[in-house]
Amino acid sequence: MPTSLVTGGAGFLGSHLCETLLERGHRVLCLDNLVVSTLENIEHLRDDAFTFVNHDVIEPISVDEPVDVVYHLAALASPVDYLRLPLHSLKTGSYGTHHTLGLAKWKRARFVLASTSEVYGDPQVHPQPETYWGHVNPIGPRGVYDEAKRYAEALAMAYHTQQGVNSGIARIFNTYGPRMRANDGRAIPTFLRQAIAGKPVTVFGDGSQTRSFCFVDDLIRGLVLLADSDEHLPVNLGNPDEKTLLELAETILRLTGSSSEIVFEALPVDDPQVRQPDITRAKQILGWEPTVTLDQGLRETISSLGHEAAVGA
C-alpha cells in the first residue's frame, strides 16, 4: 500500500485530495494546524488507512514510516487569511516548503508542490503559459502570498537540481467546489453566500476582470496525475474557460434562483485584470484537461450547501 503525506490536508483542496487518495488505495497521513481549515472537512474519512496529525509545517516534520508521495498544499491561500497573518503566510512558503522537501529527500518520495497562478501576478501575457515569468508586486498586500509561492517553486527546483529530489510543481488556477469556506473572501463562495441569503452580490470594479474557474474534482485528478508522472517543471492546472466576474455573478444568481441585486465596489489593490491558463503542457504531459462545466460544478457546489439550484435554470 503506497503512503501519501498531505500537508494542509484538512483544508478545501487537501480534504478532497485525501479522499481521492484513500479511494486509490493509499495510506494517507494528513498534516494540518487547523488555523485556516477544519476537522469537519475530514470527519467522514473514518478509515484505518487515514491518520490526522495536528502539525504546523513551519516546524520540522518527523515521520516514522515510509512515504511515497508528499503533497505540499499547506498555505494561507485566501486573501482574508494572508492579509491577517502575513508573516505566517511567508513562513509557510519558506520554512514549510523546506521542511516538506527535506522530508521528501529523506524518504526518497515524489514531491508535489501546490503552487498558484498568483505567481503570474497581473499578467501581461494572455493566456498564461508556464514560460511566462509574471508581473508581481513583491511589496503589495498580495506579495506575502505571491512571493511565498514563487520562493517555494525556487526551493522545489533547487532541491531537485542539487539534492536530487523528485519534485513537481502544479500552478493551480481558481478552484471551487464543496467545502470552500463561505467567508474566505474569494468570488464563488462570497457570491453564493450573498445570493442564497438574498443580500446584494458585491462585484469589485466594473466586473470586467476575468478568472478561469476549475471544479475541484478536475483539479485533484490533475494533481494525482502530476504525482504519478516524472515531470519537474511547472504545469498549469486550471480551466481555460475564462469568465468575467460579472458573468460569474449573473450565473450564480440564475442557478440559485436568487433575487439579489448586483452592486459594485472599489477594486482591491493589485487585483489581477485577467487570469486564464494555457494548459497545453498539462494536455501533452499528463493527458489532463478539465471536464466539468461551470454550470455543472456550481450546481454541485450549491447542492452541497443544502440549497437546491433553481428548477429549470
C-alpha angles and dihedrals in degrees: 000000000000117000123222125189116206120193113204085024096154093055130094098275095027095057092051090048092050089050093051094047092052089051088053091056099258128144104235128208108194116199120189137144092208092228093128100009138059141227087232088077092062104028090105092058095090098156131134087229092059125083126178118206120188100220139140111225092216083077121068116276123226122189122178098202139059117283123198102183132021115199109193105202099142109125144123092246100164119084088226090060104039092046089052094044106026097157092047089052091054093045092050090054093045113028092025093053091045091054096046093046089048089053091049089051092049093048095038087234132157108257123210119189117204099217125168146237085243087084084077091058112191094347125224090193121067127229096020118240122193089251091066111101096205140233105254133165104220094192099042123102092267093050094089089065101031095049093042088060095042089052091047090055090051089050093050091052093045092051088050098048098039105026100029096239112165095235133169131187125215116194101205121204124202108316128186141174144108117343096033110142111254093221101040093114098241123128105252100046091041094050092044093050092049096044095048091048091049092241126136113283107233117217119185118231114345092319094248094117111105138225134178113225122208122192113238096241091058092047095050090050088055093050092052092048089051091051090051091051130073095230115136104176121082118281123198114231114189145096113275091205096113120206133179115239089243090056089049092052092049091049092051092049089051095048096045093043087230123164092206117135123233115241127185127228135184116288114253120245114277093002106166114245096207136022125176128142125227099218097182092117093048090053094047100040103031103022085234134144131145119266104181116091121221092250092051094047094046092050090054091046092049091048090053088058090058092251114114118221115254111277112255094005 
